[in-house]
Amino acid sequence: MMTGLQNKINIMHQHLFQIGESLDKLTFDSFDIVFPAALSALKSVRQLRSDVITEFGSDSSKIIEEKLFSEAKLIESKFDNIIKVFLHEEKKLSQEFASTLQKRKLSVYQKV
């Protein structure tokens, strides 16, 4: 029984490691490929966790959390950083757009 549990925990560990690596490689250009793959792997981990709890009981949840907590926190931190980067970029683009609109308005007023 414990070997089956350990095998599933190892699989979850591999998924989490791959998610972490994918998030490290995430750029604006690779977002459409990397992010959905990371999200899919995250769903697989969630499903495996649910399967383990169903198969081995609710006590297995504590074992999973002990074994995978630090990796899960690292991934959470990476997601937070990605969100900050994308929000910063959105704000920057919004400011550039507003500036362009202002220049355009000035140009129109100067022509009149």
Biopython code that builds the backbone (N, CA, C, O; Angstrom):
import numpy as np
from Bio.PDB.StructureBuilder import StructureBuilder

atoms = [
    (1, "MET", "N", (0.817, -1.195, 0.000)),
    (1, "MET", "CA", (0.000, 0.000, 0.000)),
    (1, "MET", "C", (0.862, 1.262, 0.000)),
    (1, "MET", "O", (0.588, 2.192, -0.759)),
    (2, "MET", "N", (1.886, 1.308, 0.828)),
    (2, "MET", "CA", (2.731, 2.490, 0.902)),
    (2, "MET", "C", (3.532, 2.691, -0.378)),
    (2, "MET", "O", (3.809, 3.831, -0.751)),
    (3, "THR", "N", (3.911, 1.611, -1.057)),
    (3, "THR", "CA", (4.647, 1.788, -2.315)),
    (3, "THR", "C", (3.755, 2.432, -3.371)),
    (3, "THR", "O", (4.215, 3.268, -4.148)),
    (4, "GLY", "N", (2.487, 2.045, -3.400)),
    (4, "GLY", "CA", (1.555, 2.670, -4.342)),
    (4, "GLY", "C", (1.386, 4.144, -4.041)),
    (4, "GLY", "O", (1.360, 4.973, -4.950)),
    (5, "LEU", "N", (1.270, 4.468, -2.767)),
    (5, "LEU", "CA", (1.158, 5.856, -2.347)),
    (5, "LEU", "C", (2.428, 6.618, -2.716)),
    (5, "LEU", "O", (2.371, 7.722, -3.257)),
    (6, "GLN", "N", (3.562, 6.018, -2.418)),
    (6, "GLN", "CA", (4.838, 6.673, -2.722)),
    (6, "GLN", "C", (5.013, 6.879, -4.225)),
    (6, "GLN", "O", (5.518, 7.914, -4.657)),
    (7, "ASN", "N", (4.598, 5.902, -5.013)),
    (7, "ASN", "CA", (4.694, 6.045, -6.476)),
    (7, "ASN", "C", (3.851, 7.227, -6.969)),
    (7, "ASN", "O", (4.297, 8.006, -7.811)),
    (8, "LYS", "N", (2.651, 7.349, -6.445)),
    (8, "LYS", "CA", (1.786, 8.462, -6.860)),
    (8, "LYS", "C", (2.347, 9.795, -6.387)),
    (8, "LYS", "O", (2.247, 10.797, -7.096)),
    (9, "ILE", "N", (2.932, 9.816, -5.205)),
    (9, "ILE", "CA", (3.567, 11.045, -4.715)),
    (9, "ILE", "C", (4.754, 11.400, -5.603)),
    (9, "ILE", "O", (4.978, 12.572, -5.904)),
    (10, "ASN", "N", (5.510, 10.394, -6.020)),
    (10, "ASN", "CA", (6.643, 10.644, -6.924)),
    (10, "ASN", "C", (6.171, 11.221, -8.259)),
    (10, "ASN", "O", (6.809, 12.115, -8.815)),
    (11, "ILE", "N", (5.059, 10.708, -8.766)),
    (11, "ILE", "CA", (4.502, 11.223, -10.017)),
    (11, "ILE", "C", (4.080, 12.683, -9.833)),
    (11, "ILE", "O", (4.344, 13.523, -10.694)),
    (12, "MET", "N", (3.426, 12.978, -8.711)),
    (12, "MET", "CA", (3.033, 14.363, -8.428)),
    (12, "MET", "C", (4.270, 15.253, -8.323)),
    (12, "MET", "O", (4.279, 16.380, -8.818)),
    (13, "HIS", "N", (5.305, 14.736, -7.676)),
    (13, "HIS", "CA", (6.567, 15.474, -7.546)),
    (13, "HIS", "C", (7.135, 15.790, -8.932)),
    (13, "HIS", "O", (7.573, 16.914, -9.176)),
    (14, "GLN", "N", (7.132, 14.819, -9.832)),
    (14, "GLN", "CA", (7.632, 15.041, -11.197)),
    (14, "GLN", "C", (6.812, 16.098, -11.926)),
    (14, "GLN", "O", (7.368, 16.962, -12.604)),
    (15, "HIS", "N", (5.501, 16.031, -11.787)),
    (15, "HIS", "CA", (4.631, 17.034, -12.415)),
    (15, "HIS", "C", (4.939, 18.432, -11.874)),
    (15, "HIS", "O", (5.046, 19.393, -12.636)),
    (16, "LEU", "N", (5.080, 18.532, -10.554)),
    (16, "LEU", "CA", (5.357, 19.834, -9.951)),
    (16, "LEU", "C", (6.713, 20.372, -10.404)),
    (16, "LEU", "O", (6.865, 21.569, -10.651)),
    (17, "PHE", "N", (7.689, 19.484, -10.510)),
    (17, "PHE", "CA", (9.007, 19.891, -10.991)),
    (17, "PHE", "C", (8.916, 20.411, -12.429)),
    (17, "PHE", "O", (9.508, 21.439, -12.759)),
    (18, "GLN", "N", (8.177, 19.704, -13.276)),
    (18, "GLN", "CA", (7.992, 20.131, -14.667)),
    (18, "GLN", "C", (7.248, 21.461, -14.747)),
    (18, "GLN", "O", (7.571, 22.304, -15.583)),
    (19, "ILE", "N", (6.269, 21.648, -13.894)),
    (19, "ILE", "CA", (5.532, 22.915, -13.865)),
    (19, "ILE", "C", (6.486, 24.050, -13.514)),
    (19, "ILE", "O", (6.481, 25.103, -14.153)),
    (20, "GLY", "N", (7.300, 23.824, -12.496)),
    (20, "GLY", "CA", (8.275, 24.837, -12.088)),
    (20, "GLY", "C", (9.229, 25.189, -13.206)),
    (20, "GLY", "O", (9.509, 26.364, -13.443)),
    (21, "GLU", "N", (9.729, 24.179, -13.894)),
    (21, "GLU", "CA", (10.636, 24.424, -15.024)),
    (21, "GLU", "C", (9.922, 25.179, -16.143)),
    (21, "GLU", "O", (10.493, 26.093, -16.737)),
    (22, "SER", "N", (8.688, 24.806, -16.429)),
    (22, "SER", "CA", (7.923, 25.485, -17.473)),
    (22, "SER", "C", (7.720, 26.952, -17.126)),
    (22, "SER", "O", (7.870, 27.826, -17.979)),
    (23, "LEU", "N", (7.383, 27.214, -15.887)),
    (23, "LEU", "CA", (7.144, 28.601, -15.478)),
    (23, "LEU", "C", (8.423, 29.428, -15.548)),
    (23, "LEU", "O", (8.377, 30.632, -15.803)),
    (24, "ASP", "N", (9.563, 28.779, -15.320)),
    (24, "ASP", "CA", (10.849, 29.488, -15.450)),
    (24, "ASP", "C", (11.110, 29.905, -16.889)),
    (24, "ASP", "O", (11.789, 30.902, -17.134)),
    (25, "LYS", "N", (10.578, 29.150, -17.839)),
    (25, "LYS", "CA", (10.800, 29.413, -19.266)),
    (25, "LYS", "C", (9.708, 30.295, -19.873)),
    (25, "LYS", "O", (9.765, 30.632, -21.056)),
    (26, "LEU", "N", (8.732, 30.660, -19.077)),
    (26, "LEU", "CA", (7.593, 31.414, -19.585)),
    (26, "LEU", "C", (8.009, 32.837, -19.976)),
    (26, "LEU", "O", (8.616, 33.564, -19.190)),
    (27, "THR", "N", (7.665, 33.208, -21.204)),
    (27, "THR", "CA", (7.884, 34.559, -21.709)),
    (27, "THR", "C", (6.593, 35.018, -22.379)),
    (27, "THR", "O", (5.641, 34.247, -22.501)),
    (28, "PHE", "N", (6.566, 36.266, -22.806)),
    (28, "PHE", "CA", (5.378, 36.754, -23.514)),
    (28, "PHE", "C", (5.173, 35.981, -24.811)),
    (28, "PHE", "O", (4.039, 35.725, -25.214)),
    (29, "ASP", "N", (6.263, 35.612, -25.459)),
    (29, "ASP", "CA", (6.160, 34.884, -26.730)),
    (29, "ASP", "C", (5.741, 33.430, -26.539)),
    (29, "ASP", "O", (5.049, 32.868, -27.388)),
    (30, "SER", "N", (6.154, 32.820, -25.433)),
    (30, "SER", "CA", (5.867, 31.396, -25.227)),
    (30, "SER", "C", (4.623, 31.156, -24.376)),
    (30, "SER", "O", (4.267, 30.008, -24.109)),
    (31, "PHE", "N", (3.970, 32.212, -23.958)),
    (31, "PHE", "CA", (2.845, 32.088, -23.032)),
    (31, "PHE", "C", (1.763, 31.137, -23.542)),
    (31, "PHE", "O", (1.287, 30.287, -22.789)),
    (32, "ASP", "N", (1.371, 31.270, -24.809)),
    (32, "ASP", "CA", (0.270, 30.472, -25.359)),
    (32, "ASP", "C", (0.566, 28.975, -25.386)),
    (32, "ASP", "O", (-0.356, 28.164, -25.464)),
    (33, "ILE", "N", (1.820, 28.611, -25.323)),
    (33, "ILE", "CA", (2.195, 27.196, -25.325)),
    (33, "ILE", "C", (2.504, 26.717, -23.905)),
    (33, "ILE", "O", (2.002, 25.681, -23.469)),
    (34, "VAL", "N", (3.326, 27.474, -23.196)),
    (34, "VAL", "CA", (3.831, 27.037, -21.892)),
    (34, "VAL", "C", (2.747, 27.078, -20.809)),
    (34, "VAL", "O", (2.609, 26.131, -20.034)),
    (35, "PHE", "N", (1.989, 28.157, -20.755)),
    (35, "PHE", "CA", (1.022, 28.305, -19.668)),
    (35, "PHE", "C", (-0.071, 27.234, -19.705)),
    (35, "PHE", "O", (-0.351, 26.633, -18.668)),
    (36, "PRO", "N", (-0.703, 26.969, -20.857)),
    (36, "PRO", "CA", (-1.715, 25.896, -20.861)),
    (36, "PRO", "C", (-1.141, 24.532, -20.471)),
    (36, "PRO", "O", (-1.817, 23.737, -19.819)),
    (37, "ALA", "N", (0.101, 24.264, -20.867)),
    (37, "ALA", "CA", (0.732, 22.990, -20.500)),
    (37, "ALA", "C", (0.952, 22.919, -18.989)),
    (37, "ALA", "O", (0.721, 21.879, -18.372)),
    (38, "ALA", "N", (1.398, 24.029, -18.398)),
    (38, "ALA", "CA", (1.602, 24.068, -16.946)),
    (38, "ALA", "C", (0.272, 23.914, -16.220)),
    (38, "ALA", "O", (0.183, 23.209, -15.214)),
    (39, "LEU", "N", (-0.742, 24.565, -16.723)),
    (39, "LEU", "CA", (-2.071, 24.469, -16.114)),
    (39, "LEU", "C", (-2.619, 23.046, -16.199)),
    (39, "LEU", "O", (-3.241, 22.556, -15.256)),
    (40, "SER", "N", (-2.388, 22.392, -17.323)),
    (40, "SER", "CA", (-2.821, 21.010, -17.500)),
    (40, "SER", "C", (-2.101, 20.084, -16.514)),
    (40, "SER", "O", (-2.720, 19.204, -15.915)),
    (41, "ALA", "N", (-0.795, 20.289, -16.352)),
    (41, "ALA", "CA", (-0.029, 19.477, -15.401)),
    (41, "ALA", "C", (-0.513, 19.725, -13.978)),
    (41, "ALA", "O", (-0.554, 18.805, -13.160)),
    (42, "LEU", "N", (-0.877, 20.962, -13.687)),
    (42, "LEU", "CA", (-1.397, 21.296, -12.366)),
    (42, "LEU", "C", (-2.725, 20.584, -12.115)),
    (42, "LEU", "O", (-2.985, 20.114, -11.007)),
    (43, "LYS", "N", (-3.555, 20.508, -13.140)),
    (43, "LYS", "CA", (-4.822, 19.773, -13.014)),
    (43, "LYS", "C", (-4.561, 18.287, -12.795)),
    (43, "LYS", "O", (-5.287, 17.631, -12.048)),
    (44, "SER", "N", (-3.529, 17.756, -13.443)),
    (44, "SER", "CA", (-3.166, 16.346, -13.250)),
    (44, "SER", "C", (-2.751, 16.086, -11.811)),
    (44, "SER", "O", (-3.122, 15.068, -11.225)),
    (45, "VAL", "N", (-1.985, 17.003, -11.246)),
    (45, "VAL", "CA", (-1.565, 16.857, -9.849)),
    (45, "VAL", "C", (-2.782, 16.885, -8.934)),
    (45, "VAL", "O", (-2.892, 16.080, -8.009)),
    (46, "ARG", "N", (-3.687, 17.808, -9.196)),
    (46, "ARG", "CA", (-4.907, 17.905, -8.382)),
    (46, "ARG", "C", (-5.715, 16.608, -8.475)),
    (46, "ARG", "O", (-6.224, 16.115, -7.469)),
    (47, "GLN", "N", (-5.829, 16.058, -9.690)),
    (47, "GLN", "CA", (-6.572, 14.807, -9.868)),
    (47, "GLN", "C", (-5.877, 13.641, -9.166)),
    (47, "GLN", "O", (-6.530, 12.816, -8.528)),
    (48, "LEU", "N", (-4.540, 13.577, -9.289)),
    (48, "LEU", "CA", (-3.787, 12.523, -8.597)),
    (48, "LEU", "C", (-3.985, 12.621, -7.088)),
    (48, "LEU", "O", (-4.167, 11.608, -6.411)),
    (49, "ARG", "N", (-3.950, 13.839, -6.567)),
    (49, "ARG", "CA", (-4.150, 14.044, -5.127)),
    (49, "ARG", "C", (-5.525, 13.519, -4.718)),
    (49, "ARG", "O", (-5.661, 12.829, -3.707)),
    (50, "SER", "N", (-6.523, 13.846, -5.500)),
    (50, "SER", "CA", (-7.879, 13.383, -5.213)),
    (50, "SER", "C", (-7.959, 11.857, -5.268)),
    (50, "SER", "O", (-8.591, 11.228, -4.420)),
    (51, "ASP", "N", (-7.310, 11.270, -6.279)),
    (51, "ASP", "CA", (-7.291, 9.806, -6.410)),
    (51, "ASP", "C", (-6.599, 9.140, -5.220)),
    (51, "ASP", "O", (-7.056, 8.113, -4.718)),
    (52, "VAL", "N", (-5.489, 9.742, -4.775)),
    (52, "VAL", "CA", (-4.744, 9.188, -3.636)),
    (52, "VAL", "C", (-5.609, 9.219, -2.379)),
    (52, "VAL", "O", (-5.653, 8.249, -1.622)),
    (53, "ILE", "N", (-6.288, 10.329, -2.166)),
    (53, "ILE", "CA", (-7.136, 10.445, -0.973)),
    (53, "ILE", "C", (-8.277, 9.426, -1.030)),
    (53, "ILE", "O", (-8.631, 8.823, -0.017)),
    (54, "THR", "N", (-8.845, 9.239, -2.218)),
    (54, "THR", "CA", (-9.910, 8.251, -2.384)),
    (54, "THR", "C", (-9.381, 6.844, -2.131)),
    (54, "THR", "O", (-10.027, 6.040, -1.459)),
    (55, "GLU", "N", (-8.211, 6.556, -2.671)),
    (55, "GLU", "CA", (-7.647, 5.204, -2.584)),
    (55, "GLU", "C", (-7.053, 4.881, -1.215)),
    (55, "GLU", "O", (-7.220, 3.772, -0.708)),
    (56, "PHE", "N", (-6.356, 5.859, -0.616)),
    (56, "PHE", "CA", (-5.604, 5.582, 0.610)),
    (56, "PHE", "C", (-6.183, 6.250, 1.858)),
    (56, "PHE", "O", (-5.658, 6.067, 2.957)),
    (57, "GLY", "N", (-7.242, 7.011, 1.700)),
    (57, "GLY", "CA", (-7.873, 7.653, 2.852)),
    (57, "GLY", "C", (-7.380, 9.074, 3.071)),
    (57, "GLY", "O", (-6.394, 9.517, 2.482)),
    (58, "SER", "N", (-8.103, 9.772, 3.941)),
    (58, "SER", "CA", (-7.809, 11.189, 4.165)),
    (58, "SER", "C", (-6.468, 11.418, 4.862)),
    (58, "SER", "O", (-5.905, 12.509, 4.760)),
    (59, "ASP", "N", (-5.950, 10.420, 5.563)),
    (59, "ASP", "CA", (-4.641, 10.562, 6.198)),
    (59, "ASP", "C", (-3.530, 10.732, 5.169)),
    (59, "ASP", "O", (-2.493, 11.330, 5.455)),
    (60, "SER", "N", (-3.752, 10.205, 3.977)),
    (60, "SER", "CA", (-2.740, 10.337, 2.926)),
    (60, "SER", "C", (-2.575, 11.796, 2.497)),
    (60, "SER", "O", (-1.529, 12.171, 1.967)),
    (61, "SER", "N", (-3.592, 12.609, 2.723)),
    (61, "SER", "CA", (-3.512, 14.027, 2.392)),
    (61, "SER", "C", (-2.396, 14.702, 3.181)),
    (61, "SER", "O", (-1.672, 15.544, 2.648)),
    (62, "LYS", "N", (-2.260, 14.333, 4.443)),
    (62, "LYS", "CA", (-1.192, 14.892, 5.286)),
    (62, "LYS", "C", (0.176, 14.482, 4.759)),
    (62, "LYS", "O", (1.106, 15.288, 4.751)),
    (63, "ILE", "N", (0.301, 13.248, 4.326)),
    (63, "ILE", "CA", (1.575, 12.750, 3.789)),
    (63, "ILE", "C", (1.931, 13.512, 2.511)),
    (63, "ILE", "O", (3.077, 13.914, 2.313)),
    (64, "ILE", "N", (0.938, 13.703, 1.656)),
    (64, "ILE", "CA", (1.157, 14.443, 0.399)),
    (64, "ILE", "C", (1.620, 15.860, 0.708)),
    (64, "ILE", "O", (2.592, 16.344, 0.127)),
    (65, "GLU", "N", (0.931, 16.512, 1.609)),
    (65, "GLU", "CA", (1.277, 17.885, 1.959)),
    (65, "GLU", "C", (2.689, 17.985, 2.520)),
    (65, "GLU", "O", (3.419, 18.921, 2.196)),
    (66, "GLU", "N", (3.082, 17.028, 3.359)),
    (66, "GLU", "CA", (4.433, 17.036, 3.922)),
    (66, "GLU", "C", (5.488, 16.887, 2.826)),
    (66, "GLU", "O", (6.518, 17.561, 2.844)),
    (67, "LYS", "N", (5.216, 16.001, 1.881)),
    (67, "LYS", "CA", (6.204, 15.693, 0.843)),
    (67, "LYS", "C", (6.284, 16.785, -0.232)),
    (67, "LYS", "O", (7.358, 17.037, -0.778)),
    (68, "LEU", "N", (5.164, 17.425, -0.534)),
    (68, "LEU", "CA", (5.115, 18.324, -1.692)),
    (68, "LEU", "C", (4.886, 19.796, -1.343)),
    (68, "LEU", "O", (4.785, 20.632, -2.241)),
    (69, "PHE", "N", (4.803, 20.118, -0.062)),
    (69, "PHE", "CA", (4.482, 21.477, 0.358)),
    (69, "PHE", "C", (5.466, 22.510, -0.194)),
    (69, "PHE", "O", (5.050, 23.532, -0.740)),
    (70, "SER", "N", (6.760, 22.249, -0.055)),
    (70, "SER", "CA", (7.747, 23.255, -0.480)),
    (70, "SER", "C", (7.688, 23.486, -1.992)),
    (70, "SER", "O", (7.821, 24.622, -2.447)),
    (71, "GLU", "N", (7.493, 22.432, -2.763)),
    (71, "GLU", "CA", (7.383, 22.603, -4.218)),
    (71, "GLU", "C", (6.121, 23.366, -4.592)),
    (71, "GLU", "O", (6.142, 24.221, -5.478)),
    (72, "ALA", "N", (5.037, 23.057, -3.921)),
    (72, "ALA", "CA", (3.779, 23.753, -4.202)),
    (72, "ALA", "C", (3.912, 25.237, -3.871)),
    (72, "ALA", "O", (3.413, 26.081, -4.617)),
    (73, "LYS", "N", (4.571, 25.564, -2.777)),
    (73, "LYS", "CA", (4.785, 26.969, -2.408)),
    (73, "LYS", "C", (5.676, 27.665, -3.431)),
    (73, "LYS", "O", (5.442, 28.826, -3.769)),
    (74, "LEU", "N", (6.686, 26.970, -3.920)),
    (74, "LEU", "CA", (7.578, 27.550, -4.928)),
    (74, "LEU", "C", (6.807, 27.862, -6.207)),
    (74, "LEU", "O", (7.001, 28.920, -6.805)),
    (75, "ILE", "N", (5.945, 26.959, -6.623)),
    (75, "ILE", "CA", (5.137, 27.173, -7.820)),
    (75, "ILE", "C", (4.168, 28.334, -7.597)),
    (75, "ILE", "O", (3.961, 29.155, -8.491)),
    (76, "GLU", "N", (3.586, 28.399, -6.421)),
    (76, "GLU", "CA", (2.688, 29.514, -6.100)),
    (76, "GLU", "C", (3.432, 30.846, -6.205)),
    (76, "GLU", "O", (2.906, 31.826, -6.731)),
    (77, "SER", "N", (4.640, 30.862, -5.707)),
    (77, "SER", "CA", (5.458, 32.070, -5.777)),
    (77, "SER", "C", (5.778, 32.440, -7.227)),
    (77, "SER", "O", (5.764, 33.615, -7.594)),
    (78, "LYS", "N", (6.063, 31.435, -8.038)),
    (78, "LYS", "CA", (6.350, 31.682, -9.458)),
    (78, "LYS", "C", (5.117, 32.235, -10.172)),
    (78, "LYS", "O", (5.232, 33.150, -10.987)),
    (79, "PHE", "N", (3.944, 31.686, -9.872)),
    (79, "PHE", "CA", (2.703, 32.208, -10.450)),
    (79, "PHE", "C", (2.501, 33.667, -10.040)),
    (79, "PHE", "O", (2.138, 34.505, -10.866)),
    (80, "ASP", "N", (2.738, 33.965, -8.767)),
    (80, "ASP", "CA", (2.598, 35.343, -8.291)),
    (80, "ASP", "C", (3.538, 36.286, -9.039)),
    (80, "ASP", "O", (3.147, 37.389, -9.422)),
    (81, "ASN", "N", (4.772, 35.846, -9.241)),
    (81, "ASN", "CA", (5.743, 36.668, -9.962)),
    (81, "ASN", "C", (5.324, 36.889, -11.411)),
    (81, "ASN", "O", (5.472, 37.988, -11.947)),
    (82, "ILE", "N", (4.805, 35.852, -12.035)),
    (82, "ILE", "CA", (4.335, 35.966, -13.423)),
    (82, "ILE", "C", (3.190, 36.969, -13.506)),
    (82, "ILE", "O", (3.146, 37.803, -14.410)),
    (83, "ILE", "N", (2.277, 36.881, -12.569)),
    (83, "ILE", "CA", (1.148, 37.814, -12.556)),
    (83, "ILE", "C", (1.649, 39.248, -12.408)),
    (83, "ILE", "O", (1.156, 40.152, -13.083)),
    (84, "LYS", "N", (2.625, 39.460, -11.528)),
    (84, "LYS", "CA", (3.189, 40.805, -11.343)),
    (84, "LYS", "C", (3.817, 41.310, -12.637)),
    (84, "LYS", "O", (3.618, 42.464, -13.016)),
    (85, "VAL", "N", (4.566, 40.459, -13.310)),
    (85, "VAL", "CA", (5.216, 40.861, -14.565)),
    (85, "VAL", "C", (4.173, 41.227, -15.618)),
    (85, "VAL", "O", (4.307, 42.243, -16.300)),
    (86, "PHE", "N", (3.142, 40.406, -15.749)),
    (86, "PHE", "CA", (2.115, 40.669, -16.753)),
    (86, "PHE", "C", (1.297, 41.918, -16.405)),
    (86, "PHE", "O", (0.924, 42.683, -17.295)),
    (87, "LEU", "N", (1.020, 42.122, -15.127)),
    (87, "LEU", "CA", (0.315, 43.333, -14.720)),
    (87, "LEU", "C", (1.150, 44.577, -14.983)),
    (87, "LEU", "O", (0.632, 45.605, -15.420)),
    (88, "HIS", "N", (2.442, 44.474, -14.713)),
    (88, "HIS", "CA", (3.353, 45.591, -14.985)),
    (88, "HIS", "C", (3.374, 45.904, -16.481)),
    (88, "HIS", "O", (3.328, 47.068, -16.880)),
    (89, "GLU", "N", (3.443, 44.881, -17.285)),
    (89, "GLU", "CA", (3.465, 45.069, -18.744)),
    (89, "GLU", "C", (2.142, 45.670, -19.222)),
    (89, "GLU", "O", (2.132, 46.539, -20.094)),
    (90, "GLU", "N", (1.045, 45.212, -18.659)),
    (90, "GLU", "CA", (-0.263, 45.755, -19.035)),
    (90, "GLU", "C", (-0.339, 47.243, -18.686)),
    (90, "GLU", "O", (-0.827, 48.048, -19.478)),
    (91, "LYS", "N", (0.144, 47.596, -17.503)),
    (91, "LYS", "CA", (0.134, 48.997, -17.079)),
    (91, "LYS", "C", (1.011, 49.844, -17.998)),
    (91, "LYS", "O", (0.641, 50.956, -18.377)),
    (92, "LYS", "N", (2.160, 49.312, -18.346)),
    (92, "LYS", "CA", (3.081, 50.020, -19.239)),
    (92, "LYS", "C", (2.438, 50.243, -20.607)),
    (92, "LYS", "O", (2.517, 51.340, -21.161)),
    (93, "LEU", "N", (1.810, 49.218, -21.143)),
    (93, "LEU", "CA", (1.143, 49.341, -22.441)),
    (93, "LEU", "C", (-0.030, 50.308, -22.374)),
    (93, "LEU", "O", (-0.274, 51.062, -23.316)),
    (94, "SER", "N", (-0.747, 50.287, -21.272)),
    (94, "SER", "CA", (-1.866, 51.201, -21.090)),
    (94, "SER", "C", (-1.379, 52.650, -21.078)),
    (94, "SER", "O", (-2.002, 53.528, -21.675)),
    (95, "GLN", "N", (-0.272, 52.888, -20.402)),
    (95, "GLN", "CA", (0.295, 54.232, -20.356)),
    (95, "GLN", "C", (0.780, 54.671, -21.743)),
    (95, "GLN", "O", (0.587, 55.821, -22.138)),
    (96, "GLU", "N", (1.400, 53.762, -22.466)),
    (96, "GLU", "CA", (1.855, 54.083, -23.821)),
    (96, "GLU", "C", (0.674, 54.388, -24.729)),
    (96, "GLU", "O", (0.740, 55.299, -25.554)),
    (97, "PHE", "N", (-0.390, 53.642, -24.582)),
    (97, "PHE", "CA", (-1.594, 53.857, -25.379)),
    (97, "PHE", "C", (-2.205, 55.219, -25.059)),
    (97, "PHE", "O", (-2.591, 55.957, -25.965)),
    (98, "ALA", "N", (-2.293, 55.548, -23.781)),
    (98, "ALA", "CA", (-2.845, 56.848, -23.364)),
    (98, "ALA", "C", (-1.978, 57.984, -23.904)),
    (98, "ALA", "O", (-2.496, 59.004, -24.359)),
    (99, "SER", "N", (-0.685, 57.808, -23.854)),
    (99, "SER", "CA", (0.241, 58.823, -24.370)),
    (99, "SER", "C", (0.063, 59.006, -25.874)),
    (99, "SER", "O", (0.071, 60.132, -26.373)),
    (100, "THR", "N", (-0.096, 57.907, -26.586)),
    (100, "THR", "CA", (-0.309, 57.960, -28.033)),
    (100, "THR", "C", (-1.613, 58.680, -28.354)),
    (100, "THR", "O", (-1.665, 59.475, -29.293)),
    (101, "LEU", "N", (-2.649, 58.415, -27.596)),
    (101, "LEU", "CA", (-3.928, 59.095, -27.802)),
    (101, "LEU", "C", (-3.793, 60.593, -27.555)),
    (101, "LEU", "O", (-4.350, 61.397, -28.303)),
    (102, "GLN", "N", (-3.061, 60.972, -26.516)),
    (102, "GLN", "CA", (-2.856, 62.390, -26.221)),
    (102, "GLN", "C", (-2.108, 63.072, -27.367)),
    (102, "GLN", "O", (-2.473, 64.173, -27.781)),
    (103, "LYS", "N", (-1.074, 62.425, -27.871)),
    (103, "LYS", "CA", (-0.302, 62.984, -28.986)),
    (103, "LYS", "C", (-1.183, 63.139, -30.222)),
    (103, "LYS", "O", (-1.075, 64.115, -30.963)),
    (104, "ARG", "N", (-2.042, 62.171, -30.423)),
    (104, "ARG", "CA", (-2.941, 62.212, -31.569)),
    (104, "ARG", "C", (-3.917, 63.381, -31.456)),
    (104, "ARG", "O", (-4.170, 64.093, -32.428)),
    (105, "LYS", "N", (-4.456, 63.564, -30.257)),
    (105, "LYS", "CA", (-5.380, 64.682, -30.027)),
    (105, "LYS", "C", (-4.675, 66.010, -30.245)),
    (105, "LYS", "O", (-5.229, 66.922, -30.859)),
    (106, "LEU", "N", (-3.445, 66.117, -29.739)),
    (106, "LEU", "CA", (-2.685, 67.346, -29.928)),
    (106, "LEU", "C", (-2.432, 67.615, -31.403)),
    (106, "LEU", "O", (-2.516, 68.752, -31.866)),
    (107, "SER", "N", (-2.122, 66.562, -32.124)),
    (107, "SER", "CA", (-1.866, 66.682, -33.551)),
    (107, "SER", "C", (-3.111, 67.183, -34.279)),
    (107, "SER", "O", (-3.017, 68.035, -35.163)),
    (108, "VAL", "N", (-4.277, 66.655, -33.907)),
    (108, "VAL", "CA", (-5.529, 67.074, -34.528)),
    (108, "VAL", "C", (-5.820, 68.533, -34.192)),
    (108, "VAL", "O", (-6.236, 69.293, -35.066)),
    (109, "TYR", "N", (-5.611, 68.932, -32.947)),
    (109, "TYR", "CA", (-5.857, 70.318, -32.535)),
    (109, "TYR", "C", (-4.920, 71.292, -33.231)),
    (109, "TYR", "O", (-5.308, 72.412, -33.563)),
    (110, "GLN", "N", (-3.678, 70.856, -33.451)),
    (110, "GLN", "CA", (-2.713, 71.730, -34.108)),
    (110, "GLN", "C", (-3.064, 71.939, -35.570)),
    (110, "GLN", "O", (-2.736, 72.982, -36.136)),
    (111, "LYS", "N", (-3.714, 70.985, -36.184)),
    (111, "LYS", "CA", (-4.091, 71.108, -37.583)),
    (111, "LYS", "C", (-5.280, 72.066, -37.761)),
    (111, "LYS", "O", (-5.457, 72.662, -38.824)),
    (112, "VAL", "N", (-6.063, 72.197, -36.733)),
    (112, "VAL", "CA", (-7.275, 73.032, -36.816)),
    (112, "VAL", "C", (-6.936, 74.447, -36.695)),
    (112, "VAL", "O", (-7.822, 75.301, -36.741)),
]
sb = StructureBuilder()
sb.init_structure("model")
sb.init_model(0)
sb.init_chain("A")
sb.init_seg("    ")
for serial, (resi, resn, name, xyz) in enumerate(atoms, 1):
    if name == "N":
        sb.init_residue(resn, " ", resi, " ")
    sb.init_atom(name, np.array(xyz, "f"), 0.0, 1.0, " ", f" {name:<3s}", serial, name[0])
structure = sb.get_structure()
